[in-house]
Amino acid sequence: MVSTPQQKKSTGRNGFKSGEFIVYPAHGVGQIVAIEDQEVAGHKLELFVIDFQKDKMRLKVPVAKAASIGMRKLSETDYVER
């Protein structure tokens, strides 16, 4: 059974926050548009909702799995220019 997701405010989770651009290894650059709670098969999950404009795709990633799948922040402009 899947419940209706509850959107949270833009507070950060694991160093990520809503509105931030990230890199997802399999899909490239996306933007976190929300952080929400959803119940799936009786388990409550906290999920990042990520939009990928290039592919016109939306992906939901468990907050607890973000680091292990390689999701990371974009590099800062200052760092890239070095």
N, C-alpha and C positions, 0 to 999 in steps of 0.2 A: 504494500500500500504506500502510495506517495502522497504526502500532504502538500498543501499550498505553501510556497516559500514565504518567509517573512523577511523583508528587506531591513537592513540595519543602516545606521548612519555611517558616515564616511570615516569611522574610526579605523585605525590601522590594525592589521593582523599579521604577525610574523614579518614585520617590517614593510608590509604592503598596505596601501590604502586605496579607497575608491577614487577614481579619476586618474590614477597613476598609469603610465605606460610601462609595460613589462615585455620580456622576451620569453616565449614559450618554445622549447626546443623543436617540437614537431610542426609548429605553425607560424613561427616568427613573432613579429611585434603585434601586441594587442593592448587593449585598454581595459582595466578593471572598472566596470560600470556599477557594480554593487557587491556587497558582502551580505549573504543571506543565510538563514537557518532553514533547513529542509529535513523532513523526516522521510527516510527511505528504508523500507523493510524493517520498521520498528526501531531504527537507529537515527538519532538526531545528528545531522552533519552541518558543519559550518562551511559554506562554499564561496569561492570567488567566482563572480560572473564576469567573464572576459569576452569582449567583442573584438573580432578580427575584421576590420573594414575591408581589407584586400580580398578576403575569401567570402565576405558577407556571411560570417559564421559567428555563433555565440557558443561558448564553452563554459561549463561549470566544473570547477576544480576544487576538491576538498582542501581546506586551509592546511590541514595536517600533512598533506602530500605534496604541497607546493615545492618545498626544498628538495625532496627526494626525486621529483621528476625533472628537476633542473630549471624551474621557473626562476627568473631573476629580473632585477631592475635594469632599465636601460643605463648605459654608461653616461656619466656626466659629460657635458660638452668640453669642459676644461681638461678632463682626462683623455678624451679622444684626440684633442688637438696637440697633445704632447708628443 
